[in-house]
Amino acid sequence: MEEYTCEILIIGSGPAGLNAGIYCGRAGRDTIILDGKEPSALEQTKEISNWLGEKQISGPELVKKFKDHAESYENVRILKGDVISLMMGMGKNMISTRSANITAEVVIIATGRGQRKEVIKNEAFLVGYGISYCALCDGPLYKERVVYLYGNDEEMIEDALILQQMGCIVKIISTVSMEQLPDKIKEAKEAGIEIIDNTKILEAIPNSQGVVEKIIVDSRGSDAPQELNLDCLFIFSHVPSNSIFKKAGIVIDENGNVKVNKEQETNIKSVYAAGDVTGGLFQVIFAAAEGARAGINAAKYVRHAQKD
């Protein structure tokens, strides 16, 4: 696991996160922007015709301009990674991705609409009790025990091979066919890792102690769902960010949005939020404006905290 420290950590690299980064960079603050696996809503937009100064531009092109601008500041770094756990409001904020631990004085949440909720029944209830988003973090706990990895990308396959080296009994479940998986799947197959393709996990079932005992899966072409026994399920298909924020103590409103005041402050001191993750009008210009406000206030917070 890599270790990083910074003054301001921005979770998300859409217009809100990148504009927050620009303002933090201008203020001379040591800033990290986390660029998650899921593309921002802007990156998935074919054409933008209402951005000031651009009569017509594609979403990916506009995001690239934002990123280039943010990275033009020497004190701004962009790292790849999805947040899997947070400890906030206790002095320094501690944030973990699947491959790094980050310590920050201030956090700005700018994850967009993103993954709003878990997609497996009982998932949120069982995180930390046999469901995990980080194989490197929790893998050593499951030596000589059965673990399933759920996902479709190369990162999932890499971690399957690492877990096997740790001594875990590793199996992979993928929603797509073998032919659609990255070429590295051949390496996993040659290593003797069982691969179940074209299959969706419907539910995780706990035992009497509240720990995962089995999962219910639905395979394409099968007559009925099946039960599979396991000791741990590592999920790579998504990270339900709002559930993670809620577990960290951040207030989420009735619509699933991070609740903020007019200064973009959450209920936790030193934690701000901006853009689509806070609800409101889902427009690039509004997200960028909220990002600017969050960046200005985050830089101000660091300045006052260091003065004290």
C-alpha positions, 0 to 999 in steps of 0.5 A: 500500500502506498502512503500519501499525505496532503493538505487537501484531498478531493474525491472525484475528478469531474467538474466540481472536483477539478475546479476545486483542485484549481482553486486549491492549487491557486491558493498554494495548497498541497492537493491530491485529486482522486480520479475514480474508476467510474467516468464522470457524467461529463465524460459520458456526455457526447456534446456540450453546448452551454459551457461559457466560451465553448459553443460546442465541445464534447464532454471528454474534451472539456474534462481533459481541459479541466484536468490539464488546467488542474495539473498545471499547478505543481502542488496538485496531483491526480491519483487513480483510485476509488475510496473504500473507507474513510475515518474523518472528523478526528483531527487528520482525515484518513482515506483508503483506496484499494492501493493507497492510504491518504492522510489529509487535513481537509476532504472535499467530496465531489464524486458526482451522482456515481454509484448511488447504492449497493447492487447486491442485497445485504451488501451494505449490512455486511461490509466488514463482515465478509464483504470487502472492496479491498483484496490487498487490505483484507486478503491476509485474513482469509488464508486457506479459506474460500474467497470470491471476486466479483468484477470484470476488469484487469484489476480484479484479475490481478488481485485474484492472482495476489490472493492465490499467492496469499494462500486463499482459495480463489474463485472469480464471478463475472457478469460477462463471458470469458471472451469479454474479459481482459486477456489476463484472465488466461493467466488466472485460468492457467493458475487454476482459479475457477471462473464463473462467467455470465453470472450475477450475484443477487444476494449475500446471506449471513450466518447466525453471527452476522458474517457472510456464509453464502451468496445467491447467484443467477447464471445466464441460461440456468433454470434457477438461482444457485447458492454458493458457500464462501468466507469472503466476497471481494466486490470490484464491479462498483463502490457504493460511495454514498454508503461509505460516506454514511458509514463515516458519519456524513449526513445523507439526505432523504434523496441520497445526496450529501447534505451541505450548507451554503459554504459547501460544508458537511456536518463533519468539520474539515469535510466539504462536498460539491457538485452532483453528489449534493443534488440540485441542478445537474449542470456542469456550470453549477458543479464547477461553481460549487467546486470553486466555493468548496476549494476556496473554503477548504484552503481557508480552513487549512490556513486558519488551522495552521495559524492556530 
